[in-house]
Amino acid sequence: MFCVARVAVENTTFSFDKPFDYRIPEDFAEYAQIGCRVLVPFGKSNRKRQGVIISFDNVESTDKLKDIYEVLDATPILSDEMVKMCEYMKSHYFCTYFDAVRAILPAGISYNISDEYSVSVDLSDRIFDLSDECKRIVDFLHTEQKPVKKDKLLITFGYKDSAILDKMVDDGILTKSTSAFRKAKDKTIRMIRLSEDFEDSLSNCKLTNKQNSVLELLTMVGAVSVKEICYYTGVSVSVVDSLVKKNVAEYFDDEVFRIPKYSESSKKDFILTKEQDKAYNELLSSYNEDKGNTALLYGITGSGKTSVFFKLIEHTLSEDKGVIVMVPEIALTPQLISIFKSSFGDNVAVFHSALSICERLDEYKRVKKGLAKIAIGTRSAVFAPVNNLGLIIMDEEQEHTYKSEGKPRFHARDLAQFRSLYNKCLLVLSSATPSIETYYNAQNGRYKKTVLSKRYGEATLPDVLIADMNEELVSGNHTQFSNVLLESIEENLADSKQSILLINRRGHNTFVTCQSCKEPISCPNCSISLTYHSANNRLMCHYCGYSIPYNSVCPTCKGSKLRFMGYGTQRAENELVEIFPEARILRMDTDATMSKSSHEKKLSDFANGKYDILVGTQMVAKGLDFPNVTLVGVLNADQMLYSDDYRSFENTFSLLTQVVGRSGRGKDKGRAIIQTFTPENPIISLASQQNYDEFYKNEILIRKALLYPPFVSLCLVGFVCDNSEKTKKAAYKFAEMFTDILKENHSDIPIRLLGPSCASVFKVNNKYRYKLII
């Protein structure tokens, strides 16, 4: 029997994705391990592709198998746990093995496979017979004096493809090779230490006084950076070079990590109340079972859930186990990181999209090497290579941002449960408004439930007022601010208190319409209207990114009677500046927080009292703790209630409850004002009361009656094409084939088919979309 490597290869399609068998050459036998990436020949052309070894197998013959070209990793890049997670993701998320590998690994550690061209050594006199174009290419390659990547040649000579280059290879003019290179390089520092036989070298040479001072320091400290030894001894680099030339010392490179900088708060001692202590002990009991339990930490806003799981983290670390903490939004990380950094320093690694590729790579490596035992971040933190994992915390677990909309379409909660079961550790789902599915599981005993029913310390729930905007219109108020909200903001400014205003739409105006032809100005690539942004005076599409400068001429009828409609964060900010010119106003949305660390800086400035009013989208609604905020206003509660999503009531209740909970978290009593045109809606009323239990009782009955999760599983199949009719035909043909297969093979499974129908936004980026819900 012969041992072969089973390799998951990149760029396969789902229909033929499987582990492919390859021979392991003797030279690689020592290095080829499960979890290592390899270069392998693939397909009839034997093109070099990247792959990862996921298992070994014994076969009777290897005659028809191909050899692995190269092992790319000195040690496995994927642990046994991560290899099994790839298999889990493939079976659950309709993706290939390598799609899963790509999701797990940070971008900087990935290899790119590239073709390189160089001049053939056998070219000799044939150069005189070349065409002018071929001579240009050969001259360029001679100038470079090394193989040149295909992409660089295509850009330099303006080629659309590599046809001419490949023909020159076939004619023997050029040679082509394939190599793998990393996107991000490891950062190293030059170090110096005494050589192994330095004593023999000393007996054969004479040192100067400066060289002796370097030798003395090296004898004391062992190894030190070249920069430091020059600083402490006052010598130049040439003195150190001389010691290396005399074989007294030797240079080597040591890896250093690019750790992102974060502001740190003073170290906080978490003193638990009786209720918090009871919750902590309940969670600790689940933790000690070593069974891979899932627990729901359900507490009203401001009840101190962070304090409870912080104590749980301290206990986990005391047992030398690792921790993963996930938050749904980048905006939530700065405050949390500040708390963790002040207590645990560099033992904390951070994972989120605002970091550079190099920073993300180094944070990943610090965790993998055990230099950081706590991984904090958004959904990508679920892949952190934490050793001896003891605890996973998922804060605000109900948030949709935990689900990836790109391939593979995983949900971080599912993967957290996989890791919890694999490591036999505790997964804590924390929220003031849990998802209906999670609360249903907790009610039925699948998850353990721990409750916090009181706010921490002296804080109490805010008083909530529902402002009827119909009455405001009748009284002649046509602005987006009710009179009671304006009066409350004015009172807060007079009392030096802060306010948060939520408007869940960015931009200045929702759309621009022509009063002559009644047509809105729409995106040419998508079936959606353009949003006006006052900051750059442009109309922008929030789906494909298309934008045009604003002018007063209607593109349809060429009339000049354009009217701004709708309301966004930029307009709210502008109107507040006019109404309260003395107020310091901060806007937070994706337009205002594009630059690196802008979230952290803006939230830090608001926390330090540099602003009076914070206006923003949902990123200001959750998880933030500002003791001086005593007023919260919701400007457009109705907009969220009536979407085509079956979770619209749940999402609205959660967002309203969360944003109301930002008020009154300190010693002063808080207020919240929810503006609505439908004040009789029970969702708004229950959210104002922070009454999740009553909301759940109503919502679960609706879900059961209408057959929605958690009573069923839903799968949405999307059809996308640049031809509208083809997209429609494909969707209907799929539905027909699917129905036939169900009748023939799965008649015992209760399945409903909804559609096909147009997607709510029918065209995006010139692609037409249909959907089918199973």
N, C-alpha and C positions, 0 to 999 in steps of 0.2 A: 504494500500500500504506500502511496505517496501523499505527502501533506501539501495541500494547495491553499492559497489565500482566496477568500471570498470577498470581492471588492465591490462596493457601491460606487458607480461611476457617475460623474457629473454630466449634465446636458443630455440625459436620457428623458424620454417621455413616460408618462405614467403607465401607458399600455405595455411597454416592454421593460420597465424598471424592475430589476431584481439583482441580487448579488451575482457577479460574474467570476468564474474560477480562473486563477492565474498561477503559473509556476513561480516558485520563489528561487531565484538564482542563489547559489552558495554564498556569493559575496554579500547578499542581503539577509541571509538566514538569521543572523544575530539581531538585526535591526527591525525586521518586519514583525510588528506586533499589532494586536487588535487595537484599533484607535489611531493608528499611524496613517498619514496620507501618503499616497504613492502616485507615480506617473506610470500609466499603462497604455499599450496600444489598443485601439478600439475600432471596431468596424472593419469593413473590407479594405479601407485605405490605411489601416493601422495608425491613424492619427493619434498623437499623444493626447491623453486626457488625464485629468486629475481624478483620483478616487480615494476612498478610505477603506481600510481593511476592517470588516465588521465580524469576521469569524474565520476559522480554519476548518478544513474538511479533509478526509482521507479518501483518495480515489485509487482505482486499480491501475489506471494508465493516464499519463499526462501528454501523450503524443500530439493530441489536437489542441493543446492549450498553449497560450502565449506567455512570454516571460514578463514579469514586472520590470520596467525600465529603470526606475529609481525610487528609493524610499526618501520622502521629503522631510520627515520628522525624526530627530534623534531619539525622542521619547514620545509615547502616545499623546496625541493632542486631545483625544476623547477618552474619558474613563469608561469602564464597563457600564456604569449607570447611564452615561450620555449615549452610548451605542444603543442600549435598550430603549432610551427615550426616542432615538431616531426611528426605531422600529414601531414604537407606539404612535408617533406622529404620522408615519406613513399609513398605518392602518386606520387612523381616526380622521385625518385631515386631507385625504385625497392628494397627497404630495409624493414626490420621489424621495428616496433616501437622502440624496444630496441636497435637496431643498431643505430638509430637516437639519442636515449638517451645517448648511449656510446660515440658518436661523440661530443655531446654537453658538457658533463661533463669532467673535467680534470681527468687524470688517478688516481691521488692520492685520490680523493674523492670517487672512486668506491668501492663497497663492493665485496669481494670474498666470495662465499658460499663454505664451507668446511665441510666434514664429520670428526668427532672426535670419538675416541674409548677410552673406559676406562674399567676397570675390573668390572664385575658384583658383586654387594654386596652379592648376594646369592651363590657365588661360594663355600665357606666354604670347606668341606672335599673333594669336587670333584676334587680339584687341584692335588690330588695324582693319579687320573686316566687319566690325560692329557698326550698327546704325548709330546716328547721332544721339538718339534717345538712350540707347543702351550704354553708349560712352559716358553720357551724363551720369547715369546711375553708377557705373563702375568708378568714375572719378570721385563721386561723392563718397562711396564706400572706402576707397583708398584714403581719402582725406580723414574719415572717421577713425581708421586704423583699428576697428573692432567690429564685431557683428552688430548690425543695426536692426531694431525692432520693426516689424511690418508697419505698425501704426505710424511710426515716425516717417518711414519712406512714403507712405500714402499721402500724408499731410505735406511733406516737403515737395513732392512732385505733382500733387493735386489729382491723384488717381482715385477712382471710386472703388476699385477692387485690385486684387493682387495678380491679375491675369498676366500682365507683362513680366512681372517678377518671376512667376511660376514657369513661364515659357523660357526665361533665361536660365532657370534651374534645369529644365529639361534639356536645353542646349548645352549644358555644361559650363555656362558662363558664371553662374552664381551657385553657391551651396546654401541649403536651407537647414536650419536646426530649430528645435523646439526646446524652450527652457521655461522653468517656473520661477517666478519672482514674487516677493512679498510686497504688498501695498505700503506697509509702514515698516521702517527699520527699527531695530532695537537701539536704544540709546545707551552708549557706553562711555566710561571715563577711563583715561589712561592712568594705570597704576604702576608702581615700582616695588620690587621686593628683592631681597638678597638671593643670588643664584644658589643652586644646590651645592656646588663645589667652590663657593666664594673663598673659603679658607686657602685652598690650593692656589687660587688666582691671586690672593693677597701676597703669598710668599714669592710670587714671580713679578710683582710690580710695586711701584712706589706711588703713594697717594699724596696729593697736595693737602693743605690744611682744610680747604673748602670741601674737598672730596671726603676727608676724614669726618667732617661734621655731618655730612649726609649719611656716611656709613654708621656713625654713632646713633643717629635717629632711627635708621632702619633696623638696627640691632634691638632698639627698645620697642618699636611699635610693630615690627614684622612687615606689614604692607601699608602703603599710603599712596594717595594720588600725587602725581607729579606736581600739580599746582600747589598742593599743600606743603610738600617737602621744600619747594622753592621759597614759599612764604615763610616757613618756620626757620629755615637755615639762612635765608637771605642770599642764596646762590642763584645763578642763572640756569636755564635748561641745559646749556652746553656742559656744565659741570656734571649734571646727572647723566648726560649722554656719554661722557668719558668713562664713568663707572660701568656703564653697560658695555662699552667697547672693551674694557679690561676684564669682562666676564665676572665682575664682582656683584653686579646686580642685573636684573632682567625686567623688561617691561611686560605687562599683560593688561588686557582689557577687562573691566568689571562693569556689569550691567547696572544701570541706575534707572529709577522709575520716575516718570513724569506724573507727579501727583497733583491733581487740580487743587487750586487754592479756594478755600471757603472761609467765610467769616465765622468766628467761634464765639458763642455766648459764654458767660460765666457758668461754671459747673453747677448743675441743678440737682439737688437732693429730692428725690421723689418720696414724699411721705403719704402713704395710702390712708384713705378713710376706711371705716369699718366695711362699707359696701365694696370698696375697691379691693380691700384685703381678702374679703370673701371670694370675689371674682378671681383674684390672683391664685388663691388656694385651689379653687375648682379647676382652673387651667393647669396648675402645677400637677394636680392629680392625674389629669389626662396625659400630660407630658411624661409622667413617671411610668405610665403603662407600657411604653416602648412598643406601641402597636400600629403606629401610623394613623392616629386619630385626627379627625377634623372637628374643630370647635368654632362656634359662632360667639364672638364677643359683641353683644348687642347693647348699646347704651345711647341715651339721648345725647344731643350735641352739647359739648362742654362738660361731659360727665367724667372726663379724665381717662379715656381708654388708652391713650399714649402712656400714661403713668403705669398702668397695669402691665402692658406688654413690655415696657422698659424694664420692670422688675423681673419679668420672665426671661428677658434677654440676659440680664446680669446672672441669673441662675444658670442659664445654658452655657455661658462663657466660663463660669466657675467649674463646669464639668469638662472644659476643653473641647466644647462642641461649637460648630459654626451656625450662623444665623443668616437668613435672607429676609429682608423687609421690603415689601413692594408698596408703592404709592401710585395712584392712577395718572397724576398730572405732573409735569415738570415743575409747575408752580408750587407744588406741595413740598418738593425736596429741600429747598434752602433752609426753612425753619427746622425741619426734621434733622437735616445733616448738621446744622449748627448745634443742636442738642447732643447728638451722638458724638460729634467731633470733640466737644468740650469734655465728654466723659471717657471716650475710648481712643481719641487721637488718631494715629495712623492705622489703628486696627480696623478702621472703617474704609471700605472701598465703595465708590459711587458708580452707578450705571445709568446713564440716560443720554438722549440724542444730542444734547447741547454740548457734550464733550467732543474734543477733536478725536480723530481716528487713533492717533498715537496715545492720547490719554486713556481712551477706552481699552486699548490693547494692554497698557501697563496696569490698569486697575484689574483686568482679567488675570494677568500673570501674577499680580500680588496675591490675589485670592487663591489661585491654583497652587502657589508655592507655600501657602499657609501664613503669609506675612500679614494678611488681613482676614479676620474671622467673621466680620459683619459686612454683608453686601446689601447696600440700599439703592433702590432705583425704581424706574418704571417697569413695564412688563418684561423687558429684556433681562431684568435681574433674576428672573426665574431660571435662567440658564447659567448663573454664576457657578463656577466650578468649586463650590465650597466643600472642603474636606470634613468628614465626620459631621454631617449636617444634623442638627438637633432641633431646629425650630424654623418655621416659615410663617411670616406674618403678612397678611394681605389687607392693607388698610383701605377703607372705602371700597369694599369688595364688589359693590353693585355697579361700579362704573363701567361704561361700555369701552373705555380706552384700554381695558385689559384684554380686549379681543383684537387680534391683528387683522387688518383689512387687506394686507398683502399676503402673498404666498410664502409659506403655508399659513392658512387662516386659523391659527391656534387660539385657544383661550388660556390665559395664564393660570386661571383657577384650576383647569383640568391638569395642566402640567405640574402645578404645585401639589395637587393630590397624588399624581404619579410619583413625584419625588418623596412625598411624605410616606407613602406606602413602601417605596424601595428602601428608604433609610430608617423606617420605623420611627419617624419623628412626628412632632405635633404641627399641624397646620391650623393657624388661628385666622379666621375670617372676621374682620372688624368693621362695624358700620353702625351708624344711627338709623339708616334706612336700608336694611339688607335687601338684596334682590328677592323677588317673590319665590324663586326656586330655592334659594339658600334658606329662607325662613321656613318654607314648607318642609325641607329636609330636617331642619332643627326641631320643628314641631312634631315630626314623625319619628324622632329618635335616631335618624341616620347621622346627624351631627349632634354634638353636645352643645347645649345652649347656656351661656352665662350672661346675666343681665345687670346693667347699671342704670338705675332709674332716677338718680339725682345728679344735679350739677355739682361740680367740685367746689369745695370751699364755700365762700359767701355768695357765689354767683347764682342767679336764678334765671329761669327762662324769660325771654323778653315779652313785653306786652305787644300784641299784634293787632293792627288795624287794617281792615280791608277797605280800600278806597274805590268807590264805584265811579269809573271814568265816564259813564253815561250822564251822571249828575253834573260832572265837571263840564261836559259839553253844553248841557242845558244852561248852566250858569255863565257860559261864554268863555270858558277856559279851553282853548284849542291847542295848548302846548302838551308836551308829553309828561309834564310834572303836575300832579294834583296839588291843590292849595295846601292840604295838610302836610304833604311831603316837603314842600318849599318852606313852610313855617317851621317844621321840625329840623330841617337842615340849618335854618337861620338860628334856631335855639342852640343847636350843637356848636355852631361856629362861635356864638357868644360865650358858651361854656368851655371853649377849648377842647371839645370832644370831637372824635372822628366819625365819619360816615362812610358806608359802602353802598354803592348803587349797582344793581345787576341789570344789564340789558343784554340778552343773549343773542346779539347779532353785531358783528363788527362792521366797520364802514361808516359813512355819513348818512346816506339814504339807501333804503332797500332797493329802490328802482327809480328810473326816470321815465316818465311817460309823456307823450305828445297830446296836447289838448285838442289839436286839430283832427288827427287821424285816429286818436285813442290807442295808438300802438306803443307798448313799452320798448325801450332800446334793449335789444337782446344780444346775446353772444352768438356770433356766426357759427361757432363750433359746437354749441350746446343749446338745449332747449330750456334756457333759463335766462332771466333778465340780468343785466349788468348792474353792479352795485356802485354807487358813487362814493369815492374816497376824497375827502376834502384836503387831506394832508399833501397829496400830490396832484390834486385836481384831475383825477382820471376816473374813468368808468372801468371796473374790473370784474372779471368772472371768477367766482370762488371755486369753480370746478376745474377748469383747464388752465387758468392763469392769464388768459387773453385780457389785454387792456388797451384802451385808447384814450387820448386826451379829451377832456370834456369840451364841447362847444355847444352853442345854443341852437344848432340846426338839426332838425329831425332827419335821420338817414332814410326814412321811408317816404315822407311827403315833402321834405325840404322846408317844412314850416319852422317857425321860430318860437312856438308856444310850448316849450318844454316845462314840465312841472316835476319837482322832486316829491317823491312819495316814500312813505315808510320811515324807519328810524333806526339808527345804528349808534355805536359807541362814540364815534367821532362827533356826530351831531349833538349827542347828549353832553359831551365835554364842552363843545363850543357854546351851547346855550347856558350851561352852568357858569361859564366864564363871564357871559353877559349879565346874568342875574346876580352872581356873587363875585364881583371883580376882585375883591380882597381875598377870596379863598384860594388856597393852594390845591390844585386839582391834578390828580394822577390818573392816567388812562392805562389799562392793562388789557390787551388782546393780542392776537398773533401778529398784527401789524406793528404794535408798539414794543414787542419783545423778540425781535428777530435776532439781534446781536447776542453774542455769547455772554452768559452770566447776567443778561438784562433782567431776567426774572428775579434773581437773588438781589441785585442792586435795588430794584424798584420796591420790592417787598421790604427790604431792610430799611430803606428810606422812609417808607410809610410807618413801619414799626417804631422808628426813632422819632416820629412826630414831625417829619419834614413836609408832610402833606395833610390836608384836612379832609379831603374827599377822594375816595378811590372809586373810579368808574370802570367796569369791566364786564367781560363775558363770564362764562361759567368757571373760568380759572380763578375767579375771586370768591367763589361760593363755597368751596370745600376745604376742610382741613386746616384753615389758617386761624391763628390765635392772636388777636390784637386786643389786649385788655381795655384800651382807650376807645374802642369802637362801641358806641351806644345807640347807633341808628343804622338800620339797613332798609333800603328801598328796592322794590322789584318793579321795574318799569313796564314790562310786557309779559305778564304771566300767561295771558291767553294764547300767545303765539306757540308756546310749547305744548299746550293741551290737545290741540286738534291736528296732529300729524297723522300719517297713514301707518304708523307703527303701533302694533298691539301693546307695546310697552309705554305708550305716550303718557298715560295716567301715572304709571310707576315712575317714569323719568321726571315728570313735572313735580310729583309729590316729593321725590328725593331732592331735586334741585331747590325747591322752595324751602323745604325743611332745613336743608344744609345752609342756605344763605341766611335764613332767619336766625339760625344758630350761631352766626358770626357776631351777633349783637349781645351785649351785656355779659361778656365772659370775664370781666373784672369785678370790682366792688360795686360799680354803679349799675343801676337798673337799666336794661336795654329796651329799645323799641324797634318794631319792624312794621313797615307799611307795604302792603301788596296791592298794586294797582291792577284793576281788571275791569273788563266790560261784562263779565259773567260772574258777579259776586255770589250768585246762588249755586255755583258749581261746588259739589261736596269735596272735591279734591283740594281746592283752595282753602276751604274751611278746615279740613282735617290737617292740612299742612301748617296752617296758622296755629293750630292747637298742638302741633308736634305729636299727633295721635297716630302713630304708625300701626298699632294693634287694630284699631277700628278700620283704618285704610286696608290692611291686609285681609280682614274678614270679608270686606266687600269685594275686593279685587280677586280673591281666590275663588269666590262663587262665580264671578264673571268668566274667569279663565276656564273653570270647569264646564260651564254652560256652553262656551264657544269653542271648546277644545283647543286651548292654548297651553304652552308649558306652564307649570311642571307636569301636566297630565298627558302631554304628548311631546315628541321630539319633532323639531322643524328642520327641514333642509331646503335651502333656496338654490335652485339651479339657474344660473345666468347665461344668457345668449348674447353675444356681442359681435357686431359685424359692421363694415362701412356701407352695407347695402341694407336698407330698411326691409324690403320684401324678403330677401334671403334670411334675415334674422328671424322674421315672423315664421317663415316656412320651416326653418330648422327647429324652432321652439315647438311648433305643432307636430312635426314629425317625431321629435323626441318624446312628446307626451303620448303619441300613438304607440310607439315602440315600447315605451315604459309600461303602458297599460296592458299591452299584450303579454309582456313577460310576467307581470303581476298575476294576471288571470291564469296563466299557464303553470307557473312555478310557485307562487306565493299567495294563493287565494285565502290562506288561513290568517294572513297578517292584515289587521285593520288599517288601511292606508287611504288617506284622502289626497286628492290632487286639486290644487287651486291654480287656475290659469290654463294656458299661458296668457300673460297680459303685459302691456307696456310697463316698463319701470317708471317710477314716479318722476324721475328726470329722464326722458326718453332718449335724448341724444347728449353724449358727453365726448368732447374732443373729436367730433365728426364720426363717432361710433354709435350705432343704434342699439338699444338694449331692450330685451324682453326677459321676463322672469317666470319661473314655474316654482310653486311652493308645494313641497311634499310634506 
